[in-house]
C-alpha cells in the first residue's frame, strides 16, 4: 500500500476492525432463527462505510452458535455475517433436523436488505446491498456450490432456485457436492471466484480427495484450493465434534482456536480480494500468504 508522499505500508492480514456486535433475529418468510454479526466502524476506518453481506450456510446437524468464533473473525474483516438455522424433513433419507437449502439464499438476502432499510435495526443503513458473498461448511458448502451453478438439485435444493445477481464470490470449508447430492458436477460459476478450503485431517465422508475433485470441476477461474494442515472436518466450529453433529473420527492436530482463525482469515481475505477489490488481500491470497502461513498450502488458478 502506498500513501500520499510515497510512504510504503506493508499489507497486514490482520482484521480491519477490533469490535464486533451481534444480535439474534427471525427471518419472517420462513421462520428461521438467525444470528447476525457486524463490525463497529469507527471514524478511523471510515474508508469502508458499508459492509458486504456474508451468508454462512451451516453444516448438517450443526447449531448456528457453533460458528460464533468464526463469524466474529470474518465480521472483523469488514462483513456483516448472517447465519440462519434451518430445519428440514427429508423422508427419503429418514432425516429430520438442521440442514440448509438453496431457497435460504434469496430469503436471507431479501430479509437483510429490509433490515438495512429499517431504522430500528442494529444494521440500519450499514450494508452494501448489491454485494453478497457466500460462506459454507460441509453440506452448506454443497448448497452454495450448486447455487453458484444456478442449478436446483435435490436434496440441496427443492422447488426452484435463481442465483441472485448480487452474488460476487464464495469460500466454503470441508465441502463436496458428492456428499451433498451424491455425485460430482461441473460448477458453471461464470467467473464467480470460489475458494474451497479443506482440513488435511478431515476423516468424514468429505475427504480432501473429494474436495480436490470439486475444485477441478469449477469451470472458470479465479479459484483456489486451500489446505489447512492439521484441521479436521470441524476445524471451523467452536469445538471439535459439536453436540448433535456426526463426529469426525480423526483427531485434529491443529489447535481449535488456531484452526478457526486460519480458516476465517483465508475465507475473509479471499472474499475481500474478489468482492471488494482489495489489492492487498489479493496479493496475500495469490502470492504471499501461503509462504507466510506454515499451516496452509494453496493451489490456485488465476483469471487470464
C-alpha positions, 0 to 999 in steps of 0.5 A: 500500500502506498500513501500520499508522499510515497510512504510504503505500508506493508499489507497486514492480514490482520482484521480491519476492525477490533469490535464486533456486535451481534444480535439474534433475529427471525427471518419472517418468510420462513421462520428461521432463527438467525444470528447476525454479526457486524463490525463497529466502524469507527471514524478511523476506518471510515474508508469502508462505510458499508459492509458486504453481506456474508451468508454462512450456510451451516453444516448438517446437524450443526447449531448456528452458535457453533460458528460464533468464533468464526463469524466474529473473525470474518465480521472483523474483516469488514462483513456483516455475517448472517447465519440462519438455522434451518430445519428440514424433513427429508423422508427419503433419507429418514432425516429430520433436523438442521440442514440448509437449502438453496431457497435460504439464499434469496430469503436471507438476502431479501430479509437483510436488505429490509433490515438495512432499510429499517431504522430500528435495526442494529444494521440500519443503513450499514450494508452494501446491498448489491454485494453478497458473498457466500460462506459454507461448511460441509453440506452448506458448502454443497448448497452454495456450490450448486447455487453458484451453478444456478442449478436446483438439485435435490436434496440441496435444493427443492422447488426452484432456485435463481442465483441472485445477481448480487452474488460476487464470490464464495469460500466454503470449508470441508465441502463436496457436492458428492456428499451433498447430492451424491455425485460430482458436477461441473460448477458453471460459476461464470467467473464467480471466484470460489475458494474451497478450503479443506482440513488435511485431517478431515476423516468424514465422508468429505475427504480432501480427495473429494474436495480436490475433485470439486475444485477441478470441476469449477469451470472458470477461474479465479479459484483456489484450493486451500489446505489447512494442515492439521484441521479436521472436518470441524476445524471451523466450529467452536469445538471439535465434534459439536453436540448433535453433529456426526463426529469426525473420527480423526483427531485434529492436530491443529489447535481449535482456536488456531484452526478457526482463525486460519480458516476465517482469515483465508475465507475473509481475505479471499472474499475481500480480494474478489468482492471488494477489490482489495489489492492487498488481500489479493496479493496475500491470497495469490502470492504471499500468504501461503509462504507466510502461513506454515499451516496452509498450502494453496493451489490456485488458478488465476483469471487470464 
